[in-house]
Amino acid sequence: MDNITVSLEGRPYDVLIGQGLIGKSGEYLAPYARSGRLLIVTDTHVGQHVLPQFAASLQAAGLSYAAHLLPAGEGAKSWAELERLVDWLLSEHIERSDHIVALGGGVVGDITGFAAHIVKRGCHFVQVPTTLLAQVDSSVGGKTAINSGAGKNLVGAFHQPALVLIDPDVLDTLPRRELGTGYAEVVKYGLIDAPEFFDWCETNIDAFLAGDADARLHAIARSVEAKARIVAADEKELTGVRALLNLGHTFGHALEAETGYSDTLLHGEGVAAGMALAFRYSVRRGHCPVGDADRVSVHLAKAGLPTTLREAHVDASGGQLVEHMLHDKKKSGGTLPFLLANGIGQTFLAKDVDLDDVAAFLNEERGR
């Protein structure tokens, strides 16, 4: 089992990664259970496929639990579901010393973490991510949020988990499309500042997608190590270091908004298309060799991910997509920074991007 520490001053926490951890979770969660009881938040899909084994492990460790089921999907990250969740936590007599368990993908982790931040002015929570995207990205780092009518993740807070348990075995239950969406975030770490890891992804993608245990363990651990390092350096995106984790997200969130945050375009698919667009826009600005941009698109396409507006099911004008970007939470002082690249593994934050030029670029991309 890998144990990776997120080294935040005064409040470090561990990320445990190992096969079969779901079946041993009671052993690791016992210290976090007040009076031997845990409150679990999950969704209807995970409740059917993972919760029974998870619950059996808790019971084997002498723990009891109560569970709250959210509807599956991005629609659960809403004011209405947040209110319902907080009311349930209060009805279960939650105390500030309690640890809520977020058992599920990124949606479950995001809304549970936010509820933990606000209920009784803050209590603790544990992440048990069950999707690849959550395992390599959203479960680590403390970003919690819900969506609003104005955009994605615009209402939230930084609230770090007390522990993260990652079991790669649960990925075997994921549909192929869900696995691909998480893989986009794996590739992201190579594109940010680790070209050798991107090389590894190119070599091992077939084994990873086919379920090779060693490949999956390596990819998850390497991704978590990269995120832990960046989060420790810039927990709340104050210096710009953590902003590198948003590669592909400015373009990607605009695509998600245009498709209504629906199953038409899943988050990881939006990020994949966004990264391909960011690299091609970097070529347009003279930063990136065209060969590197092509390598990125070819690799993402091999994972079954979209790399163009057409493949992302978006036919909006550049102006319409830029309008979505204006709601981006990274906007500051009237300007919107973009993550661009000088090449694979050479991502940088550009603060001089002309949105009219972005709109023109996206209009050209409609013809691809």
TIVEX-491777 format. One record per residue (C-alpha): residue in one letter; residue number from 1; y, z, x. Coordinates in nm, 3 decimals, always signed. Layout:
BEGIN
(r A NUM (Y Z X))
...
//
This chain:
BEGIN
(r M 1 (+0.000 +0.000 +0.000))
(r D 2 (+0.350 -0.083 +0.120))
(r N 3 (+0.621 +0.182 +0.093))
(r I 4 (+0.973 +0.043 +0.129))
(r T 5 (+1.266 +0.284 +0.118))
(r V 6 (+1.601 +0.186 -0.030))
(r S 7 (+1.819 +0.385 +0.208))
(r L 8 (+2.117 +0.495 +0.003))
(r E 9 (+2.302 +0.788 +0.155))
(r G 10 (+2.200 +1.113 -0.011))
(r R 11 (+1.973 +0.948 -0.270))
(r P 12 (+1.714 +0.721 -0.110))
(r Y 13 (+1.418 +0.612 -0.319))
(r D 14 (+1.083 +0.451 -0.255))
(r V 15 (+0.942 +0.121 -0.372))
(r L 16 (+0.562 +0.140 -0.371))
(r I 17 (+0.376 -0.193 -0.370))
(r G 18 (+0.001 -0.210 -0.406))
(r Q 19 (-0.282 -0.366 -0.600))
(r G 20 (-0.410 -0.148 -0.882))
(r L 21 (-0.102 +0.077 -0.899))
(r I 22 (-0.085 +0.051 -1.278))
(r G 23 (-0.425 +0.218 -1.297))
(r K 24 (-0.308 +0.495 -1.062))
(r S 25 (+0.040 +0.541 -1.204))
(r G 26 (-0.030 +0.885 -1.350))
(r E 27 (-0.091 +1.016 -1.000))
(r Y 28 (+0.247 +0.891 -0.878))
(r L 29 (+0.446 +0.977 -1.191))
(r A 30 (+0.322 +1.332 -1.241))
(r P 31 (+0.608 +1.481 -1.033))
(r Y 32 (+0.860 +1.303 -1.260))
(r A 33 (+0.715 +1.432 -1.590))
(r R 34 (+0.898 +1.735 -1.731))
(r S 35 (+0.645 +1.965 -1.895))
(r G 36 (+0.381 +1.697 -1.833))
(r R 37 (+0.543 +1.441 -2.065))
(r L 38 (+0.707 +1.102 -2.007))
(r L 39 (+0.920 +0.877 -2.227))
(r I 40 (+0.825 +0.510 -2.187))
(r V 41 (+1.031 +0.206 -2.282))
(r T 42 (+0.847 -0.125 -2.298))
(r D 43 (+0.838 -0.436 -2.515))
(r T 44 (+0.596 -0.576 -2.768))
(r H 45 (+0.430 -0.811 -2.518))
(r V 46 (+0.382 -0.554 -2.239))
(r G 47 (+0.287 -0.298 -2.501))
(r Q 48 (-0.011 -0.512 -2.587))
(r H 49 (-0.119 -0.625 -2.239))
(r V 50 (-0.025 -0.348 -1.992))
(r L 51 (+0.060 -0.028 -2.178))
(r P 52 (-0.303 +0.061 -2.266))
(r Q 53 (-0.409 +0.074 -1.900))
(r F 54 (-0.086 +0.247 -1.800))
(r A 55 (-0.126 +0.507 -2.074))
(r A 56 (-0.489 +0.569 -1.980))
(r S 57 (-0.377 +0.646 -1.624))
(r L 58 (-0.120 +0.895 -1.749))
(r Q 59 (-0.377 +1.065 -1.970))
(r A 60 (-0.624 +1.081 -1.681))
(r A 61 (-0.357 +1.268 -1.485))
(r G 62 (-0.310 +1.513 -1.770))
(r L 63 (+0.021 +1.365 -1.885))
(r S 64 (+0.135 +1.289 -2.238))
(r Y 65 (+0.387 +1.028 -2.343))
(r A 66 (+0.590 +0.873 -2.620))
(r A 67 (+0.668 +0.501 -2.618))
(r H 68 (+0.954 +0.293 -2.759))
(r L 69 (+0.888 -0.080 -2.809))
(r L 70 (+1.168 -0.333 -2.774))
(r P 71 (+1.130 -0.687 -2.904))
(r A 72 (+1.017 -0.920 -2.624))
(r G 73 (+1.278 -1.155 -2.482))
(r E 74 (+1.640 -1.171 -2.368))
(r G 75 (+1.762 -1.092 -2.719))
(r A 76 (+1.663 -0.728 -2.664))
(r K 77 (+1.954 -0.679 -2.424))
(r S 78 (+2.195 -0.624 -2.712))
(r W 79 (+2.424 -0.355 -2.850))
(r A 80 (+2.194 -0.312 -3.149))
(r E 81 (+1.882 -0.254 -2.937))
(r L 82 (+2.074 -0.025 -2.701))
(r E 83 (+2.183 +0.188 -2.997))
(r R 84 (+1.828 +0.197 -3.130))
(r L 85 (+1.695 +0.298 -2.788))
(r V 86 (+1.951 +0.573 -2.733))
(r D 87 (+1.889 +0.712 -3.081))
(r W 88 (+1.515 +0.723 -3.005))
(r L 89 (+1.571 +0.900 -2.672))
(r L 90 (+1.785 +1.162 -2.844))
(r S 91 (+1.528 +1.204 -3.121))
(r E 92 (+1.272 +1.276 -2.849))
(r H 93 (+1.498 +1.557 -2.723))
(r I 94 (+1.562 +1.397 -2.386))
(r E 95 (+1.716 +1.620 -2.121))
(r R 96 (+1.927 +1.521 -1.821))
(r S 97 (+1.643 +1.619 -1.589))
(r D 98 (+1.402 +1.378 -1.761))
(r H 99 (+1.279 +1.049 -1.616))
(r I 100 (+1.253 +0.753 -1.853))
(r V 101 (+0.991 +0.497 -1.751))
(r A 102 (+1.089 +0.131 -1.780))
(r L 103 (+0.757 -0.053 -1.813))
(r G 104 (+0.823 -0.426 -1.835))
(r G 105 (+1.024 -0.716 -1.704))
(r G 106 (+1.391 -0.748 -1.621))
(r V 107 (+1.508 -0.711 -1.980))
(r V 108 (+1.327 -0.379 -2.022))
(r G 109 (+1.447 -0.252 -1.685))
(r D 110 (+1.809 -0.354 -1.746))
(r I 111 (+1.851 -0.195 -2.089))
(r T 112 (+1.647 +0.114 -2.000))
(r G 113 (+1.850 +0.174 -1.686))
(r F 114 (+2.174 +0.138 -1.879))
(r A 115 (+2.053 +0.377 -2.149))
(r A 116 (+1.954 +0.626 -1.877))
(r H 117 (+2.305 +0.598 -1.734))
(r I 118 (+2.485 +0.675 -2.059))
(r V 119 (+2.260 +0.911 -2.256))
(r K 120 (+2.379 +1.271 -2.212))
(r R 121 (+2.610 +1.139 -1.938))
(r G 122 (+2.318 +1.034 -1.725))
(r C 123 (+1.951 +1.103 -1.670))
(r H 124 (+1.686 +0.957 -1.440))
(r F 125 (+1.455 +0.661 -1.474))
(r V 126 (+1.159 +0.497 -1.301))
(r Q 127 (+1.097 +0.124 -1.278))
(r V 128 (+0.745 -0.014 -1.329))
(r P 129 (+0.814 -0.391 -1.328))
(r T 130 (+0.552 -0.617 -1.482))
(r T 131 (+0.698 -0.962 -1.411))
(r L 132 (+0.747 -1.128 -1.075))
(r L 133 (+1.120 -1.164 -1.134))
(r A 134 (+1.155 -0.792 -1.199))
(r Q 135 (+0.930 -0.700 -0.907))
(r V 136 (+1.125 -0.895 -0.646))
(r D 137 (+1.475 -0.859 -0.788))
(r S 138 (+1.594 -0.666 -1.092))
(r S 139 (+1.387 -0.347 -1.049))
(r V 140 (+1.547 -0.273 -0.711))
(r G 141 (+1.915 -0.211 -0.656))
(r G 142 (+2.037 -0.027 -0.964))
(r K 143 (+2.209 -0.303 -1.162))
(r T 144 (+2.170 -0.225 -1.532))
(r A 145 (+2.327 -0.407 -1.826))
(r I 146 (+2.313 -0.559 -2.168))
(r N 147 (+2.451 -0.894 -2.281))
(r S 148 (+2.749 -0.947 -2.509))
(r G 149 (+2.892 -1.235 -2.705))
(r A 150 (+3.115 -1.319 -2.408))
(r G 151 (+2.829 -1.359 -2.162))
(r K 152 (+2.532 -1.223 -1.972))
(r N 153 (+2.524 -0.874 -1.817))
(r L 154 (+2.894 -0.810 -1.885))
(r V 155 (+2.836 -0.455 -2.012))
(r G 156 (+2.656 -0.230 -1.767))
(r A 157 (+2.662 +0.010 -1.475))
(r F 158 (+2.511 +0.076 -1.135))
(r H 159 (+2.235 +0.332 -1.188))
(r Q 160 (+1.962 +0.355 -0.926))
(r P 161 (+1.600 +0.433 -1.020))
(r A 162 (+1.425 +0.737 -0.877))
(r L 163 (+1.110 +0.537 -0.794))
(r V 164 (+0.975 +0.182 -0.828))
(r L 165 (+0.602 +0.110 -0.870))
(r I 166 (+0.497 -0.253 -0.819))
(r D 167 (+0.144 -0.371 -0.895))
(r P 168 (+0.094 -0.741 -0.810))
(r D 169 (-0.225 -0.745 -1.019))
(r V 170 (-0.024 -0.753 -1.342))
(r L 171 (+0.100 -1.099 -1.245))
(r D 172 (-0.242 -1.232 -1.339))
(r T 173 (-0.149 -1.179 -1.705))
(r L 174 (+0.171 -1.385 -1.680))
(r P 175 (+0.200 -1.736 -1.822))
(r R 176 (+0.254 -1.999 -1.551))
(r R 177 (+0.612 -2.053 -1.662))
(r E 178 (+0.698 -1.682 -1.624))
(r L 179 (+0.548 -1.678 -1.277))
(r G 180 (+0.765 -1.974 -1.180))
(r T 181 (+1.083 -1.808 -1.299))
(r G 182 (+1.017 -1.514 -1.070))
(r Y 183 (+0.930 -1.740 -0.782))
(r A 184 (+1.287 -1.874 -0.787))
(r E 185 (+1.408 -1.528 -0.685))
(r V 186 (+1.150 -1.514 -0.405))
(r V 187 (+1.278 -1.842 -0.262))
(r K 188 (+1.634 -1.711 -0.289))
(r Y 189 (+1.577 -1.458 -0.011))
(r G 190 (+1.480 -1.734 +0.230))
(r L 191 (+1.783 -1.940 +0.133))
(r I 192 (+2.026 -1.650 +0.183))
(r D 193 (+1.962 -1.558 +0.545))
(r A 194 (+1.592 -1.598 +0.633))
(r P 195 (+1.505 -1.964 +0.705))
(r E 196 (+1.169 -1.859 +0.847))
(r F 197 (+1.078 -1.704 +0.512))
(r F 198 (+1.171 -2.027 +0.335))
(r D 199 (+0.937 -2.204 +0.582))
(r W 200 (+0.666 -1.954 +0.482))
(r C 201 (+0.728 -2.031 +0.114))
(r E 202 (+0.691 -2.404 +0.178))
(r T 203 (+0.359 -2.343 +0.352))
(r N 204 (+0.218 -2.088 +0.108))
(r I 205 (+0.347 -2.191 -0.235))
(r D 206 (+0.012 -2.328 -0.351))
(r A 207 (-0.175 -2.011 -0.253))
(r F 208 (+0.091 -1.793 -0.412))
(r L 209 (+0.089 -1.975 -0.745))
(r A 210 (-0.291 -1.990 -0.746))
(r G 211 (-0.310 -1.610 -0.730))
(r D 212 (-0.390 -1.545 -0.364))
(r A 213 (-0.353 -1.167 -0.329))
(r D 214 (-0.235 -1.166 +0.032))
(r A 215 (+0.028 -1.432 -0.034))
(r R 216 (+0.163 -1.245 -0.334))
(r L 217 (+0.172 -0.910 -0.153))
(r H 218 (+0.355 -1.066 +0.140))
(r A 219 (+0.609 -1.247 -0.079))
(r I 220 (+0.684 -0.939 -0.289))
(r A 221 (+0.711 -0.702 +0.008))
(r R 222 (+0.931 -0.943 +0.204))
(r S 223 (+1.159 -0.991 -0.098))
(r V 224 (+1.190 -0.617 -0.164))
(r E 225 (+1.263 -0.551 +0.204))
(r A 226 (+1.542 -0.809 +0.196))
(r K 227 (+1.696 -0.670 -0.122))
(r A 228 (+1.666 -0.308 -0.002))
(r R 229 (+1.849 -0.399 +0.319))
(r I 230 (+2.132 -0.573 +0.136))
(r V 231 (+2.168 -0.302 -0.130))
(r A 232 (+2.180 -0.030 +0.135))
(r A 233 (+2.460 -0.219 +0.309))
(r D 234 (+2.668 -0.277 -0.005))
(r E 235 (+2.541 -0.090 -0.310))
(r K 236 (+2.822 -0.185 -0.551))
(r E 237 (+2.933 -0.524 -0.414))
(r L 238 (+3.244 -0.380 -0.250))
(r T 239 (+3.219 -0.561 +0.084))
(r G 240 (+3.077 -0.896 -0.027))
(r V 241 (+2.737 -0.849 +0.139))
(r R 242 (+2.554 -0.781 -0.186))
(r A 243 (+2.724 -1.079 -0.348))
(r L 244 (+2.488 -1.298 -0.143))
(r L 245 (+2.213 -1.196 -0.386))
(r N 246 (+2.396 -1.399 -0.652))
(r L 247 (+2.308 -1.732 -0.492))
(r G 248 (+2.258 -1.980 -0.777))
(r H 249 (+2.373 -1.733 -1.042))
(r T 250 (+2.726 -1.864 -1.108))
(r F 251 (+2.591 -2.208 -1.191))
(r G 252 (+2.276 -2.062 -1.345))
(r H 253 (+2.448 -1.821 -1.583))
(r A 254 (+2.666 -2.107 -1.709))
(r L 255 (+2.351 -2.306 -1.785))
(r E 256 (+2.196 -2.006 -1.960))
(r A 257 (+2.510 -1.956 -2.168))
(r E 258 (+2.510 -2.323 -2.269))
(r T 259 (+2.148 -2.294 -2.385))
(r G 260 (+2.224 -1.973 -2.576))
(r Y 261 (+2.029 -1.737 -2.349))
(r S 262 (+1.716 -1.865 -2.517))
(r D 263 (+1.365 -1.966 -2.420))
(r T 264 (+1.503 -2.315 -2.366))
(r L 265 (+1.604 -2.199 -2.018))
(r L 266 (+1.467 -1.875 -1.878))
(r H 267 (+1.677 -1.676 -1.632))
(r G 268 (+1.477 -1.771 -1.324))
(r E 269 (+1.489 -2.135 -1.428))
(r G 270 (+1.866 -2.112 -1.454))
(r V 271 (+1.880 -1.956 -1.107))
(r A 272 (+1.658 -2.231 -0.965))
(r A 273 (+1.877 -2.507 -1.109))
(r G 274 (+2.181 -2.307 -0.998))
(r M 275 (+2.057 -2.287 -0.638))
(r A 276 (+1.986 -2.660 -0.629))
(r L 277 (+2.336 -2.725 -0.765))
(r A 278 (+2.492 -2.484 -0.514))
(r F 279 (+2.326 -2.665 -0.226))
(r R 280 (+2.428 -3.009 -0.355))
(r Y 281 (+2.783 -2.884 -0.412))
(r S 282 (+2.778 -2.751 -0.054))
(r V 283 (+2.687 -3.104 +0.059))
(r R 284 (+2.980 -3.240 -0.144))
(r R 285 (+3.218 -3.001 +0.035))
(r G 286 (+3.085 -3.097 +0.376))
(r H 287 (+2.912 -2.766 +0.451))
(r C 288 (+2.543 -2.846 +0.422))
(r P 289 (+2.320 -3.127 +0.554))
(r V 290 (+2.185 -3.339 +0.269))
(r G 291 (+1.834 -3.291 +0.410))
(r D 292 (+1.850 -2.917 +0.351))
(r A 293 (+1.965 -2.964 -0.008))
(r D 294 (+1.679 -3.207 -0.064))
(r R 295 (+1.426 -2.959 +0.081))
(r V 296 (+1.547 -2.692 -0.161))
(r S 297 (+1.515 -2.919 -0.465))
(r V 298 (+1.174 -3.053 -0.361))
(r H 299 (+1.037 -2.702 -0.310))
(r L 300 (+1.169 -2.567 -0.639))
(r A 301 (+1.035 -2.872 -0.823))
(r K 302 (+0.692 -2.807 -0.670))
(r A 303 (+0.702 -2.467 -0.839))
(r G 304 (+0.772 -2.642 -1.170))
(r L 305 (+1.135 -2.530 -1.176))
(r P 306 (+1.435 -2.734 -1.291))
(r T 307 (+1.675 -2.864 -1.028))
(r T 308 (+1.910 -3.080 -1.240))
(r L 309 (+2.114 -3.038 -1.555))
(r R 310 (+1.880 -3.272 -1.739))
(r E 311 (+1.573 -3.070 -1.639))
(r A 312 (+1.756 -2.754 -1.748))
(r H 313 (+1.806 -2.912 -2.093))
(r V 314 (+2.185 -2.910 -2.050))
(r D 315 (+2.405 -3.204 -2.146))
(r A 316 (+2.743 -3.031 -2.150))
(r S 317 (+3.050 -3.160 -1.973))
(r G 318 (+3.162 -3.008 -1.646))
(r G 319 (+3.459 -2.858 -1.826))
(r Q 320 (+3.236 -2.685 -2.080))
(r L 321 (+3.020 -2.534 -1.807))
(r V 322 (+3.322 -2.418 -1.608))
(r E 323 (+3.452 -2.251 -1.925))
(r H 324 (+3.135 -2.041 -1.927))
(r M 325 (+3.196 -1.951 -1.563))
(r L 326 (+3.539 -1.808 -1.647))
(r H 327 (+3.359 -1.515 -1.813))
(r D 328 (+3.170 -1.440 -1.490))
(r K 329 (+3.195 -1.071 -1.397))
(r K 330 (+3.253 -1.167 -1.030))
(r K 331 (+3.589 -1.321 -1.119))
(r S 332 (+3.871 -1.127 -0.950))
(r G 333 (+4.244 -1.189 -0.921))
(r G 334 (+4.206 -1.506 -1.125))
(r T 335 (+3.965 -1.664 -0.878))
(r L 336 (+3.589 -1.705 -0.894))
(r P 337 (+3.395 -1.682 -0.567))
(r F 338 (+3.098 -1.916 -0.521))
(r L 339 (+2.787 -1.872 -0.309))
(r L 340 (+2.757 -2.188 -0.097))
(r A 341 (+2.551 -2.275 +0.209))
(r N 342 (+2.592 -2.423 +0.555))
(r G 343 (+2.219 -2.489 +0.545))
(r I 344 (+1.891 -2.316 +0.458))
(r G 345 (+1.928 -1.947 +0.546))
(r Q 346 (+2.305 -1.980 +0.589))
(r T 347 (+2.459 -1.872 +0.260))
(r F 348 (+2.824 -1.763 +0.252))
(r L 349 (+3.082 -1.652 -0.003))
(r A 350 (+3.351 -1.915 -0.066))
(r K 351 (+3.673 -1.792 -0.227))
(r D 352 (+3.864 -2.120 -0.216))
(r V 353 (+3.666 -2.325 -0.468))
(r D 354 (+3.870 -2.541 -0.705))
(r L 355 (+3.717 -2.518 -1.052))
(r D 356 (+3.847 -2.865 -1.138))
(r D 357 (+3.639 -2.994 -0.848))
(r V 358 (+3.338 -2.798 -0.975))
(r A 359 (+3.385 -2.959 -1.317))
(r A 360 (+3.404 -3.305 -1.158))
(r F 361 (+3.088 -3.234 -0.958))
(r L 362 (+2.903 -3.122 -1.272))
(r N 363 (+3.014 -3.433 -1.458))
(r E 364 (+2.859 -3.641 -1.179))
(r E 365 (+2.544 -3.427 -1.200))
(r R 366 (+2.500 -3.521 -1.568))
(r G 367 (+2.390 -3.865 -1.453))
(r R 368 (+2.107 -3.743 -1.230))
//
